[in-house]
Amino acid sequence: MTKYALTVKCPSRRGIVAAISTFLAEKGCNITDSSQFDDPGTGNFFMRTSFVSETGTTMAELQEALTPVAETFEMDYAFHDEAAKMKVVIMVSRFGHCLNDLLYRTRIGALPIEIVAVISNHMDYQKVVVNQDIPFHCIKVTPANKPEAEAAIMRVVEEAGAELIVLARYMQILSDEMCQKMSGRIINIHHSFLPSFKGANPYKQAFEKGVKLIGATSHYVTADLDEGPIIEQDVVRITHAQSANDYVSLGRDVESSVLSRAIHAHIHHRVFLNGNKTVVFPASPGSYASERMG
């Protein structure tokens, strides 16, 4: 039996859950997990339902059959094959902790994605990437060639059929055009010291100020630098006895963990854009272990 997920976003009104449940039952589907959220602030309703098709109904058949119900409730909806691995392009500069973590999690199956390419503006991680039989592309970016460089990046993304770009400490600002073209499909990670500690050596600045919490934020990329809708955050507590190097080490760990959890949520279609925020449904029990691994 094939396992699918149905994601729904629509204006809030009575009867949505009943309509979806009835539809799936009539099509010979058994619901295995379901989450929903009604936001009175925006008037939006969100739902994610996992189910198995016990009669062999295909995803295309379900997509077509749900149309009348979707029109009634003004639904923005999609069906997803939960066994399908999302194709991902990773972009990195010279900090490799997030890249290495994602490569490892993917290799052991903790992060079920297909990394179709790694793009960098430096050559530092070429061997690491090609040794895992993943295409590596070095695309230099300067103020003078930025449009041409981004066009080259998009060619890699489109030719590889990638559905998601992950900025794994890629230290270049993307253009407004690229952010808009890939809206909701670029995920970034950064330390959570902003806006207090900007520029170079933020961990050293935090150490000198005696900061007691180190955090990381993963979010969708928008034209507003580091201000896109947040997907995942976490913190780790530190003490006066720890050094500046400890700050860096702990920061790298929390960045890697937060980024992988954000990607995990996205590829399982658990993240919904809700204005400037996100709705993120919890992982189902079967995927919890892989998501928290690390």
Secondary structure, DSSP 8 states (H G I E B T S, - for coil): --EEEEEEEEE--TTHHHHHHHHHHHTTEEEEEEEEEEETTTTEEEEEEEEEESS---HHHHHHHTHHHHHHHT-EEEEEETT--EEEEEEE-S--HHHHHHHHHHHHTSS-EEEEEEEESSSTTHHHHHTTT--EEE----TTTHHHHHHHHHHHHHHHT-SEEEESS--S---HHHHHHTTTSEEEEEETTTTTS-SS-HHHHHHHTT--EEEEEEEE--SSTT-S-EEEEEEEE--TT--HHHHHHHHHHHHHHHHHHHHHHHHTT-EEEETTEEEE----HHHHHHHH--
